[in-house]
Amino acid sequence: MHHFHRGSNCRGAGRGWAGFDADISAFLGRVGGHFRGAGFRGGRFFGHGDLKLVILSLLAERPRHGYDIIKAIEERSGGLYQPSAGTVYPTLTLLEEMGFAHAASDDGGKRIYEITDAGRQHLAEHRSTVDDIFSRIARTGAGLTSDAMQEMNRAFGRLARATYAQASHRLDDHEYLRAVAKVLEEAAVAVNTLATRK
């Protein structure tokens, strides 16, 4: 299962994911699997077949354990994404079956994976794709942690806090709640209108 990870590079002092307050971060964590845009494909951080090439690229640097691969991908994504073991290990098994990787046990009995000659050849044949993947990762990280994105995050945080702080004291005032909903709907329309102008 792919999921977004609240990495340290996206934190502000006392804040959660991408500078949001903890409550908003928790909400984003729940809906992260449905995130669209900013370089992600269909809500997934990697497109079909991308993860195999990323792992092969990491193995080309040096032999690695599965956990090392997970942490390396998290670091390369700037802390934005951490693949699950349930995603990485089956991919490693597939790479073994394809003859692109080989696994052996280290001194501690853990499986360590190495790229094979066939794997290096496959990687070389798809070098432009690999470069595009890592370029996309870099652009996504830069975009999500930019000053402009942080400014938008803070504004959204203020809106969310104002909305729920007031609503929590007026739960029986349905006229007020509907009026707030109308304001929010109008804001959503305005945001979408801005997007269509680009």
N, C-alpha and C positions, 0 to 999 in steps of 0.2 A: 504494500500500500504506500503510495506517495503521500507525503505530508510536508507542510511548510514548517520550518523550524525557527523559533525565536532566537536567533543568534546574537552574540554580544556586539557585533558590528552594527546592529540595527537598534541598539538601545541608547536612550538618553539617560541622564541621571534620574533614577527612580522611575523610569518608564519601561514599558513593555515593548512589544514588536514595533519596529519602525517609528519609535517615539510616542506611541499612543500610551495613555494611561492603562493600568493593569486591566481594568474592567473591559475597556474597548479591545485590548489585546486578546483577551480570552474569547471575545466574540469573533474577532478576525481569525483566531486559531480554529474555531469551530467551522467557519465558512471557507477557510483557506483552500479546501479541496475543490471549491467551485470557482476559484479566482480565474478571471479571464483577462487576457491582454498582457501588456508589459513584457512581451517576448515568450510567454508561456503558451503552449499548444494544447488547446482543448482542456485547460485546467490542469495540465500536467507540466512538470518542469522540463521533462525531456520528451521529445517526439518519439515515434516508433523506431526502435533500433538505435536511438542515440546513446542509451545507457551502455549498450555493449561496446560501442566505440570509445566512450569515456573511460570505461573500466580498462579496456585494452591499452588506451593511452597511458593510464596510470601504471599499469603493469610493465609497459615499455620503459618506464623510468627506473623501476626496481621491483623485485618480488614483494608481494604484500599479502597480509592476512585480510580476511573479509572485513573485520572491524576497521582496519587501517584504511581500506577503500572507502568505507562509509564516512570516516572522519575527513579523508582527503577531499571527497566530493563536497562535504559541508564547508570546508575551508575554501575550496575553489569558487564556491557560490557566494562567498562572503557571509556565510552563516544563514543564508536565506532558505536553504533546502538541505534536508538530511534524509537520504533514502533509507527505507527500513531494511532490516536484515532479510525480511521476507521478499524483498525485491532484489537485493544484491546477490544473495547466495544462489537463488535459482538462475540468475544471469551468469554467474560464474560456472555453474554446472553446465549451462548451455554452451558457454565458450569452450569448456573442456570437450563436450560432445562434438563440437565443430572442429576440434583440433587446434584451436587458437590459443588455448591456455593449458597449463599442466599444473597439477597440485601435488605437493609432497608434504610430509609431516616434518615440522621443525623439531628442535631438541625438546620442546615442551609438549610435543604431541599435537600441536595445532596445525591445521592445514594452511600452507602458504602457497600462493599462486604465482606462477611465472608465465610470461608470454612465450609462445613457441615461434619458430621461424615462420610458420604459416600465419600466425597471428600478426607478426610484424609486416608480412607482405600484405595482409588484408588491411592493416592500418595504413600502410603507405598508399594503397589503392584508394583509400577514402580520406586522405589527408585533408582535402579541401572541406569535406563535411565536418571533420573533427575540429578544424580551425574555426569553422562557422559556429559550431556548438559552443566552444569556449568563448568566442567573441560575443555570442548572444548572452551567455551567462554574465560576462563582464558588463555588458550594456544594461542588463536587467538589474544587477546589483547597484550600478551607478545611478540608475534612474530611481530606484526605490529608496535610496539613501541620500538623494540630492537635497539641497537646501529648499528648492521649490516644493518637493514632495513633503518634506518635514513641515513646511509652512502650511500646506494643505491639510496634513494630518492634525496639526494643532488646531486649525480652524474647525475641522470636523469634530475633534475632541470637545471643543468649547460648545459646539452645537449640541452634541449628544448629552453633555453634562447639563446644559441649560434645559434641554427638552425634558429629561427624566427627573431632574431635581424639582422642577415645577410640577410636572405631572404627578409625581409621587404624593404631593400634598393636595391634589385636586382630582382624585380618582373618581369622585362622584359627580364632578362637573363635566358632564358629557359634551356640553356646548363648547367648553374651553378645549377639551381634548380634540374634538372634531375641527376646531379652528386651527389648532396646532398642526393637525394632520394635513389640512389644506395648505398651510404655509410650507410644510415639508414637501408636499406634492409639487407645489409651484417651484420650489428650489430644485427638485429633481428634473423638472421640465427645463428649467433654465440651464442646468448643467449639461443636459443632453443637447440643448440648442447650441451651447458653446462648442461642444465636441463636433457637431456637424459643420461648423464654420471652418474647421481646419482642413 
